[in-house]
Amino acid sequence: MSGSIYKAGAGAILQQMRLEVYANNLANVNTVGFKADQPVFRLENAEQPPESGENTPVLSPYALPMSCMTDFDSGALRSTGGQLDVSIVGNGFFEVQTPDGLQYTRNGRFSINEDGVLSTPSGFPVMGQGGEISIEGNRVVIGEEGEVSVDGKVVGVLKVADFKSPELLTKTEGTLFKADNPAAGSGDAQDFRLAQGTLEASNVNAIRTMTDMIETLRVFETYQKVIRAADEATAKTVNEVGRSV
């Protein structure tokens, strides 16, 4: 088979992967606290095919490795009036206890789980400075510095963590992130305030994402044309081999 087909095929698969990233972003355009992903291609040593390895998965010797970089820019704030809705203005993440350990999110759409604990919509406890925060009462007030009061009594202070290198966080699912890499540099957030009754919208730019999807589809179609042309050229060559003049 022609090497051109291998190269074009690898390029087409990369464009398909790129399209899947954009499609996932667009599907989460209305997801509270969602952070968009951007496909990234490693360009160093582009003249030589990268070698596959444990830490450098390679799709094809003809294609550059692709990874995703999360955009941590803040989304717009949307007023809801909900007393358990809260957003972070500035830097930081809410700390959440999950079955897989502590994880972090900008999604402040909270609720009260069956144990009476402040939690995410999935039921994971939202951590305070002293652990889980129990809500027993009716009127909940969340202050700008994270203090949680129920019927006028302070029951806890929301823990807001920050990272020196948030790009080293690993997105696990939806709006949750895990700090697997110690180099991320976790600590208590300093430059922030909380806004009760608001939620942070997704930072996905729908128009730009749709434009990127169209561009990706056009590149994919170009690779298809290259594959078709190379296949036709190969078929013509094979059919004419041995034919007497």
Summary of the structure (lengths in Angstrom):
residues: 245
radius of gyration: 24.6
end to end distance: 25.5
largest distance: 98.5
contacts: 702
relative contact order: 0.20
helix: 27%
strand: 32%
